[in-house]
Amino acid sequence: MGRVIGDAGIYYYIQDVIVDPTHKNKGIGAKIMSEIETYLSENAPNNAFIGLMAAENVSEFYTKFGYQRRPDTRPGMFKIVKK
């Protein structure tokens, strides 16, 4: 499962991207993120901020979708929509 919350304007946050541990490494997480990315590309305006908090040891997964790590003093990951 996965969800997006936001203000329907310029701020969006990806929350609760979760795959049952018995089904990990089968591409399910990538499919969830692909659907989320499609939603954002269709609904988030240019220069919208997309943020997320990655669980420990999974930030590399999100970099495949264009997310960048924030400095250690500002945890989380983000990207800016460019259309």
N, CA, C and O atoms as a MOPAC input file, in Angstrom:
PM7 MOZYME 1SCF
protein

 N      0.83700 1    -1.17100 1     0.00000 1
 C      0.00000 1     0.00000 1     0.00000 1
 C      0.88300 1     1.23500 1     0.00000 1
 O      2.07100 1     1.16100 1     0.31700 1
 N      0.30900 1     2.34800 1    -0.35100 1
 C      1.00200 1     3.62200 1    -0.32000 1
 C     -0.02300 1     4.73100 1    -0.48600 1
 O     -1.09100 1     4.51700 1    -1.05700 1
 N      0.30000 1     5.90700 1     0.01000 1
 C     -0.64500 1     7.00900 1    -0.13300 1
 C      0.10200 1     8.32200 1    -0.28200 1
 O      1.27100 1     8.44700 1     0.08200 1
 N     -0.60800 1     9.28800 1    -0.82500 1
 C     -0.08800 1    10.63900 1    -0.97600 1
 C     -1.01800 1    11.57200 1    -0.22000 1
 O     -2.23700 1    11.50800 1    -0.37900 1
 N     -0.44700 1    12.42800 1     0.59200 1
 C     -1.23200 1    13.46500 1     1.24300 1
 C     -0.66600 1    14.80500 1     0.80800 1
 O      0.50500 1    14.89700 1     0.43900 1
 N     -1.47200 1    15.82200 1     0.84600 1
 C     -0.97300 1    17.13000 1     0.45300 1
 C     -2.06700 1    18.17100 1     0.46300 1
 O     -3.19100 1    17.92300 1     0.90200 1
 N     -1.71200 1    19.34300 1    -0.03200 1
 C     -2.63900 1    20.46400 1    -0.01800 1
 C     -3.30100 1    20.70700 1    -1.37600 1
 O     -3.95200 1    21.73200 1    -1.57900 1
 N     -3.13200 1    19.75400 1    -2.30900 1
 C     -3.66900 1    19.88700 1    -3.67300 1
 C     -3.11500 1    21.13900 1    -4.34100 1
 O     -3.71900 1    21.68600 1    -5.26400 1
 N     -1.97300 1    21.57500 1    -3.86800 1
 C     -1.32400 1    22.75800 1    -4.41500 1
 C      0.13300 1    22.47000 1    -4.69000 1
 O      0.47600 1    21.86500 1    -5.70500 1
 N      1.00400 1    22.91000 1    -3.76800 1
 C      2.43300 1    22.75500 1    -4.02600 1
 C      3.16300 1    21.81800 1    -3.06800 1
 O      4.35500 1    21.57300 1    -3.25000 1
 N      2.49000 1    21.29600 1    -2.06500 1
 C      3.14200 1    20.39100 1    -1.12700 1
 C      2.45100 1    19.03600 1    -1.10900 1
 O      1.23700 1    18.94300 1    -0.92900 1
 N      3.24900 1    17.98200 1    -1.30000 1
 C      2.74600 1    16.61300 1    -1.29100 1
 C      3.72300 1    15.75900 1    -0.49700 1
 O      4.93400 1    15.97500 1    -0.54900 1
 N      3.19300 1    14.79400 1     0.23300 1
 C      4.03400 1    13.86800 1     0.98200 1
 C      3.59900 1    12.43500 1     0.69500 1
 O      2.41300 1    12.10600 1     0.72400 1
 N      4.58000 1    11.60300 1     0.42000 1
 C      4.33500 1    10.18200 1     0.21000 1
 C      4.42700 1     9.51800 1     1.57400 1
 O      5.41300 1     9.68200 1     2.29300 1
 N      3.39700 1     8.77100 1     1.92100 1
 C      3.30300 1     8.15500 1     3.24000 1
 C      3.01700 1     6.65600 1     3.10900 1
 O      2.37400 1     6.21600 1     2.15600 1
 N      3.48600 1     5.91200 1     4.04600 1
 C      3.06000 1     4.52500 1     4.23700 1
 C      3.21200 1     3.63700 1     3.01500 1
 O      2.30800 1     2.86300 1     2.70200 1
 N      4.33200 1     3.73300 1     2.32100 1
 C      4.60800 1     2.76700 1     1.25300 1
 C      5.11900 1     1.51700 1     1.96100 1
 O      6.23300 1     1.48200 1     2.48400 1
 N      4.26600 1     0.49300 1     1.95900 1
 C      4.55000 1    -0.70500 1     2.74600 1
 C      4.24500 1    -1.94100 1     1.90400 1
 O      3.21500 1    -2.01800 1     1.23400 1
 N      5.15800 1    -2.90000 1     1.95100 1
 C      4.95100 1    -4.19300 1     1.30100 1
 C      5.10900 1    -5.26000 1     2.37400 1
 O      6.06400 1    -5.23600 1     3.15000 1
 N      4.18000 1    -6.18200 1     2.41200 1
 C      4.26500 1    -7.29200 1     3.36200 1
 C      5.63500 1    -7.95900 1     3.20100 1
 O      6.03600 1    -8.27200 1     2.08000 1
 N      6.34900 1    -8.17800 1     4.29600 1
 C      7.69200 1    -8.76500 1     4.21100 1
 C      7.75300 1   -10.08000 1     3.44100 1
 O      8.78500 1   -10.39300 1     2.84700 1
 N      6.68700 1   -10.84400 1     3.43800 1
 C      6.70700 1   -12.11300 1     2.69900 1
 C      6.63300 1   -11.89800 1     1.18900 1
 O      6.80300 1   -12.84500 1     0.42100 1
 N      6.38100 1   -10.65900 1     0.75600 1
 C      6.27700 1   -10.36400 1    -0.68000 1
 C      7.29600 1    -9.33400 1    -1.15400 1
 O      7.16000 1    -8.78200 1    -2.24600 1
 N      8.31500 1    -9.07500 1    -0.33900 1
 C      9.34800 1    -8.11600 1    -0.73500 1
 C     10.20700 1    -8.68300 1    -1.85500 1
 O     10.30700 1    -9.89600 1    -2.04400 1
 N     10.82500 1    -7.75700 1    -2.59300 1
 C     11.72100 1    -8.09700 1    -3.71100 1
 C     11.00500 1    -8.79100 1    -4.85700 1
 O     11.59100 1    -9.61100 1    -5.56300 1
 N      9.73700 1    -8.45700 1    -5.03600 1
 C      8.95700 1    -8.99200 1    -6.15900 1
 C      8.46400 1    -7.87400 1    -7.07400 1
 O      7.66000 1    -8.11700 1    -7.97500 1
 N      8.94700 1    -6.63800 1    -6.84600 1
 C      8.54600 1    -5.51400 1    -7.67800 1
 C      7.27600 1    -4.81400 1    -7.23600 1
 O      6.81200 1    -3.89400 1    -7.91000 1
 N      6.70800 1    -5.23100 1    -6.11800 1
 C      5.45000 1    -4.63700 1    -5.64300 1
 C      5.67000 1    -3.19400 1    -5.20900 1
 O      4.87000 1    -2.32200 1    -5.54900 1
 N      6.72700 1    -2.92900 1    -4.47300 1
 C      7.02300 1    -1.56800 1    -4.04000 1
 C      7.24500 1    -0.64500 1    -5.22900 1
 O      6.79100 1     0.49900 1    -5.22500 1
 N      7.94300 1    -1.14000 1    -6.24400 1
 C      8.17100 1    -0.33700 1    -7.45600 1
 C      6.86100 1    -0.05000 1    -8.16700 1
 O      6.67500 1     1.04800 1    -8.69100 1
 N      5.96000 1    -1.00100 1    -8.19700 1
 C      4.64300 1    -0.78900 1    -8.81400 1
 C      3.85300 1     0.25700 1    -8.03200 1
 O      3.22900 1     1.13300 1    -8.63100 1
 N      3.87300 1     0.17800 1    -6.71800 1
 C      3.19100 1     1.16900 1    -5.89200 1
 C      3.75500 1     2.55600 1    -6.17600 1
 O      2.99900 1     3.50400 1    -6.38700 1
 N      5.08100 1     2.67800 1    -6.18400 1
 C      5.69800 1     3.97600 1    -6.44300 1
 C      5.42200 1     4.46000 1    -7.86100 1
 O      5.25200 1     5.65900 1    -8.07900 1
 N      5.37600 1     3.56400 1    -8.81100 1
 C      5.05000 1     3.96100 1   -10.18800 1
 C      3.65100 1     4.55500 1   -10.26300 1
 O      3.43300 1     5.54800 1   -10.95800 1
 N      2.71000 1     3.96000 1    -9.55900 1
 C      1.34400 1     4.49400 1    -9.52100 1
 C      1.30900 1     5.85900 1    -8.83100 1
 O      0.61800 1     6.77100 1    -9.28400 1
 N      2.05100 1     5.99000 1    -7.74600 1
 C      2.12000 1     7.27800 1    -7.04800 1
 C      2.74500 1     8.33400 1    -7.95400 1
 O      2.25600 1     9.46100 1    -8.02500 1
 N      3.81800 1     7.97300 1    -8.64100 1
 C      4.48000 1     8.91400 1    -9.54800 1
 C      3.55300 1     9.32700 1   -10.68800 1
 O      3.57200 1    10.48300 1   -11.11000 1
 N      2.74700 1     8.40200 1   -11.18700 1
 C      1.77200 1     8.74200 1   -12.23000 1
 C      0.76400 1     9.73800 1   -11.69200 1
 O      0.45800 1    10.73000 1   -12.35300 1
 N      0.24900 1     9.48600 1   -10.50700 1
 C     -0.69900 1    10.41700 1    -9.88600 1
 C     -0.07900 1    11.80400 1    -9.75000 1
 O     -0.69800 1    12.80500 1   -10.10900 1
 N      1.14600 1    11.85900 1    -9.23000 1
 C      1.79600 1    13.15000 1    -9.03200 1
 C      2.06100 1    13.85400 1   -10.35000 1
 O      1.89000 1    15.07000 1   -10.44300 1
 N      2.47400 1    13.11700 1   -11.36700 1
 C      2.74800 1    13.75600 1   -12.66200 1
 C      1.48300 1    14.33200 1   -13.27700 1
 O      1.54600 1    15.31000 1   -14.02200 1
 N      0.34300 1    13.74000 1   -12.97600 1
 C     -0.93500 1    14.20700 1   -13.51500 1
 C     -1.57600 1    15.30500 1   -12.65000 1
 O     -2.41600 1    16.05800 1   -13.14400 1
 N     -1.19900 1    15.40500 1   -11.38600 1
 C     -1.90700 1    16.30200 1   -10.47300 1
 C     -1.05900 1    17.37600 1    -9.80800 1
 O     -1.58100 1    18.43900 1    -9.47200 1
 N      0.20900 1    17.13900 1    -9.61200 1
 C      1.05300 1    18.13000 1    -8.94400 1
 C      1.55800 1    19.14400 1    -9.96400 1
 O      2.02500 1    18.75500 1   -11.03500 1
 N      1.47300 1    20.43500 1    -9.65500 1
 C      1.93400 1    21.44600 1   -10.60300 1
 C      3.45600 1    21.52400 1   -10.68000 1
 O      4.16500 1    20.96600 1    -9.84300 1
 N      3.93500 1    22.21800 1   -11.68500 1
 C      5.36300 1    22.46300 1   -11.82800 1
 C      5.89700 1    23.11300 1   -10.54600 1
 O      5.25200 1    23.98200 1    -9.96000 1
 N      7.05800 1    22.68400 1   -10.13400 1
 C      7.75100 1    23.16900 1    -8.93200 1
 C      7.10400 1    22.75700 1    -7.62100 1
 O      7.45900 1    23.30400 1    -6.57600 1
 N      6.16500 1    21.81100 1    -7.63300 1
 C      5.61300 1    21.28700 1    -6.38000 1
 C      6.70700 1    20.53100 1    -5.62700 1
 O      7.58800 1    19.92500 1    -6.23600 1
 N      6.64000 1    20.57400 1    -4.31300 1
 C      7.58000 1    19.86900 1    -3.44500 1
 C      6.96900 1    18.53900 1    -3.05900 1
 O      5.85900 1    18.49000 1    -2.52900 1
 N      7.68800 1    17.46000 1    -3.32100 1
 C      7.24400 1    16.11200 1    -2.95000 1
 C      8.21700 1    15.60800 1    -1.88800 1
 O      9.41300 1    15.48700 1    -2.15100 1
 N      7.71700 1    15.31700 1    -0.70300 1
 C      8.57200 1    14.86000 1     0.37600 1
 C      8.19300 1    13.46600 1     0.84300 1
 O      7.08900 1    12.98900 1     0.57900 1
 N      9.11400 1    12.82300 1     1.53500 1
 C      8.84300 1    11.52400 1     2.14200 1
 C      9.86300 1    11.26200 1     3.22600 1
 O     10.94600 1    11.84600 1     3.23600 1
 N      9.50900 1    10.38700 1     4.12900 1
 C     10.42300 1     9.93200 1     5.17000 1
 C     10.68100 1     8.45300 1     4.90900 1
 O      9.79200 1     7.62000 1     5.08600 1
 N     11.88300 1     8.13700 1     4.49300 1
 C     12.23300 1     6.75300 1     4.17900 1
 C     12.63000 1     6.00200 1     5.44400 1
 O     13.33000 1     6.53300 1     6.30700 1
 N     12.17400 1     4.77600 1     5.53600 1
 C     12.59600 1     3.91900 1     6.64200 1
 C     14.09800 1     3.65600 1     6.52800 1
 O     14.68800 1     3.82100 1     5.46100 1
 N     14.69400 1     3.25300 1     7.62100 1
 C     16.12500 1     2.96900 1     7.62800 1
 C     16.48300 1     1.94300 1     6.55900 1
 O     15.80800 1     0.92300 1     6.41600 1
 N     17.52300 1     2.21200 1     5.82700 1
 C     18.08300 1     1.32100 1     4.80600 1
 C     17.23900 1     1.17500 1     3.54600 1
 O     17.47900 1     0.24500 1     2.77600 1
 N     16.26200 1     2.04700 1     3.29400 1
 C     15.49700 1     1.94700 1     2.04900 1
 C     15.55700 1     3.21000 1     1.20000 1
 O     14.88600 1     3.29000 1     0.17100 1
 N     16.34900 1     4.20000 1     1.61200 1
 C     16.40300 1     5.43900 1     0.83800 1
 C     16.91600 1     5.19300 1    -0.58400 1
 O     16.52800 1     5.91100 1    -1.50500 1
 N     17.76600 1     4.20800 1    -0.77500 1
 C     18.26900 1     3.88700 1    -2.12000 1
 C     17.12500 1     3.52200 1    -3.06400 1
 O     17.18600 1     3.83900 1    -4.25200 1
 N     16.10000 1     2.87000 1    -2.56300 1
 C     14.92500 1     2.53000 1    -3.36200 1
 C     14.30000 1     3.79100 1    -3.94700 1
 O     13.94300 1     3.81900 1    -5.12500 1
 N     14.16500 1     4.83200 1    -3.13200 1
 C     13.50600 1     6.06100 1    -3.58000 1
 C     14.37000 1     6.88400 1    -4.53300 1
 O     13.83700 1     7.64700 1    -5.33800 1
 N     15.68400 1     6.74400 1    -4.45700 1
 C     16.53200 1     7.48300 1    -5.39400 1
 C     16.26500 1     7.03800 1    -6.82500 1
 O     16.47600 1     7.81500 1    -7.75600 1
 N     15.81300 1     5.82200 1    -7.01800 1
 C     15.46600 1     5.33000 1    -8.36300 1
 C     14.30600 1     6.11300 1    -8.96900 1
 O     14.11800 1     6.11100 1   -10.18500 1
 N     13.53500 1     6.77900 1    -8.12500 1
 C     12.39200 1     7.57000 1    -8.57400 1
 C     12.69700 1     9.07100 1    -8.55200 1
 O     11.79500 1     9.89600 1    -8.70200 1
 N     13.96800 1     9.41500 1    -8.36600 1
 C     14.38600 1    10.80500 1    -8.43800 1
 C     14.42300 1    11.56000 1    -7.12400 1
 O     14.63900 1    12.77200 1    -7.12100 1
 N     14.21800 1    10.87800 1    -6.01300 1
 C     14.23000 1    11.54300 1    -4.71500 1
 C     15.65900 1    11.67900 1    -4.21300 1
 O     16.50300 1    10.81500 1    -4.44900 1
 N     15.91100 1    12.77200 1    -3.52000 1
 C     17.23700 1    13.06100 1    -2.98500 1
 C     17.18200 1    13.07100 1    -1.46300 1
 O     16.17400 1    13.43500 1    -0.85700 1
 N     18.28200 1    12.66600 1    -0.87400 1
 C     18.37800 1    12.73500 1     0.59200 1
 C     18.55000 1    14.18400 1     1.01500 1
 O     19.21200 1    14.97000 1     0.33700 1
 N     17.94800 1    14.52400 1     2.13600 1
 C     18.13800 1    15.85000 1     2.72400 1
 C     19.31600 1    15.77200 1     3.68900 1
 O     19.73900 1    14.67300 1     4.04700 1
 N     19.84900 1    16.89900 1     4.11300 1
 C     20.95700 1    16.86900 1     5.07700 1
 C     20.54600 1    16.16200 1     6.36800 1
 O     19.36400 1    16.10600 1     6.70500 1
 N     21.52100 1    15.63100 1     7.07600 1
 C     21.24200 1    14.90300 1     8.32600 1
 C     20.47500 1    15.75200 1     9.33100 1
 O     19.71300 1    15.21800 1    10.13800 1
 N     20.66500 1    17.05500 1     9.29300 1
 C     19.95600 1    17.93300 1    10.22500 1
 C     18.51400 1    18.17200 1     9.80800 1
 O     17.73700 1    18.75000 1    10.56800 1
 N     18.14500 1    17.72800 1     8.59900 1
 C     16.78000 1    17.86900 1     8.08200 1
 C     16.40600 1    16.54100 1     7.43200 1
 O     16.46300 1    16.41900 1     6.20800 1
 N     16.02800 1    15.55000 1     8.22400 1
 C     15.82400 1    14.20000 1     7.69400 1
 C     14.71700 1    14.12300 1     6.64600 1
 O     13.85600 1    14.99700 1     6.55200 1
 N     14.76900 1    13.07200 1     5.88300 1
 C     13.76600 1    12.81600 1     4.86100 1
 C     14.36600 1    12.89600 1     3.47600 1
 O     15.57600 1    13.05200 1     3.31100 1
 N     13.50900 1    12.78900 1     2.49200 1
 C     13.91200 1    12.86200 1     1.09200 1
 C     12.92000 1    13.75500 1     0.37200 1
 O     11.82300 1    14.00700 1     0.87100 1
 N     13.30700 1    14.23300 1    -0.80600 1
 C     12.41900 1    15.12900 1    -1.53700 1
 C     12.74300 1    15.13400 1    -3.02200 1
 O     13.78500 1    14.63500 1    -3.44700 1
 N     11.84400 1    15.70000 1    -3.79500 1
 C     12.11800 1    16.09000 1    -5.16800 1
 C     11.16600 1    17.20800 1    -5.52900 1
 O     10.13400 1    17.40200 1    -4.88500 1
 N     11.52700 1    17.93700 1    -6.56700 1
 C     10.71400 1    19.03500 1    -7.06100 1
 C     10.16800 1    18.62800 1    -8.42200 1
 O     10.92200 1    18.16800 1    -9.27900 1
 N      8.87200 1    18.79100 1    -8.62800 1
 C      8.23200 1    18.43700 1    -9.90200 1
 C      8.72200 1    19.39100 1   -10.97900 1
 O      8.67800 1    20.60700 1   -10.79800 1
 N      9.18000 1    18.85800 1   -12.08000 1
 C      9.58700 1    19.64600 1   -13.24600 1
 C      8.80000 1    19.15800 1   -14.44800 1
 O      8.93900 1    18.01200 1   -14.87400 1
 N      7.98100 1    20.03100 1   -14.98400 1
 C      7.16100 1    19.67800 1   -16.14700 1
 C      7.60900 1    20.45200 1   -17.36000 1
 O      7.03900 1    20.29200 1   -18.43900 1

